[in-house]
């Protein structure tokens, strides 16, 4: 009953199809969601679509046992892939959606954007189905179909290949995006209407009963390590500016008995009394002026004796200043000798092997980096030694100053 939604390439429509399936299936039976790879934004939509927390499954950063444990459960699981089915990290493609399908033994449904093809759709489908016999592609969902006649041509070309649905071209379901992906789910006032529209469309055009009859067994947990909490009382920033936090990280901490309290810097909440304050990534650059004016929040960091750790966006807020895309510079917490800017954007992207010999993140970690910020000033003790996915040494990452530390890396799992 569980399966993977994948595609030949990004932009094929697999997210819209996945969301439509999650909302449509949740109307008739409980369903769970997962996202392949390092992604914070799609899982927000998945959770809203099906009403349960979406987990990240990362075949580059996680062991097979960890992936199996996170995926375990009795309800059907729909895993949305990332990029193309076989696209992973260099040098060998590790971390591809295909790895998740192999580890969990799940069939793959290939979403093909057929908007500009007819008979060639068969070559695409057959090429993917025959490329790797260890990956079971159960069939396809045709997307962006122009007309009933177009659908007939596509089905005829595919012959015996199972077609689970043909979704017509629907411009109204295009999602707004920004530099790190889609606009966040909590920023869309029309979210439920959008999800319902996607579900209605998928219900009309996809054979959901056939998908749920694929015959996979319930996914079972394996013995896997968890990430130990950095403290027993943890305060976590959570709002539209600090939304990039992996659920499995917080679940690990809770499982070890840690107590977690959330607060919103955007409404000027002070950080609660805690032994550890965690500022996740997000979009602080969009709210830099507001954050700079929120003195209760900033002062609570400046006077805290707890360990304070910031990832990506949280790291930038711990610095002296942040320059937004319009070139306006805003004063931040001033706890690290760091100044960052979006006035000149530069993409930093990739998996990271990380090691820290000191501080609250002591040890070896698997992480990733994805941001457009430029570092103008960074002075002090580095936090991490770093390598890329190919094992090439990178410049040291992050900063540490007394009880305050952070970097642009997002931690996925312990190495």
NORPE-V491275 format. One record per run of one state. SS is the DSSP state (H for helix, E for strand, L for the rest). FROM is the first residue (numbers start at 1). LEN is the number of residues. Records with the same first field share a line. If there is no record, write none. Layout:
# NORPE-V491275
SS = FROM-LEN + FROM-LEN
This chain:
# NORPE-V491275
L = 1-2 + 8-6 + 27-4 + 37-4 + 51-4 + 58-6 + 72-1 + 74-2 + 81-8 + 90-4 + 95-2 + 105-2 + 114-6 + 132-5 + 146-2 + 159-4 + 169-2 + 174-3 + 179-2 + 183-2 + 188-3 + 207-1 + 213-6 + 220-13 + 238-6 + 245-2 + 256-3 + 264-1 + 268-8 + 280-1 + 282-2 + 294-1 + 303-4 + 312-1 + 318-3 + 324-5 + 332-5 + 342-6 + 357-6 + 372-2 + 380-1 + 382-2 + 388-5 + 398-1 + 402-2 + 408-2 + 415-1
E = 3-5 + 31-6 + 55-3 + 73-1 + 76-5 + 89-1 + 94-1 + 107-7 + 137-9 + 163-6 + 177-2 + 181-2 + 206-1 + 219-1 + 233-5 + 244-1 + 259-5 + 276-4 + 281-1 + 307-5 + 321-3 + 329-3 + 337-5 + 348-9 + 363-9 + 374-6 + 381-1 + 384-4 + 393-5 + 399-3 + 404-4 + 410-5
H = 14-13 + 41-10 + 64-8 + 97-8 + 120-12 + 148-11 + 171-3 + 185-3 + 191-15 + 208-5 + 247-9 + 265-3 + 284-10 + 295-8 + 313-5
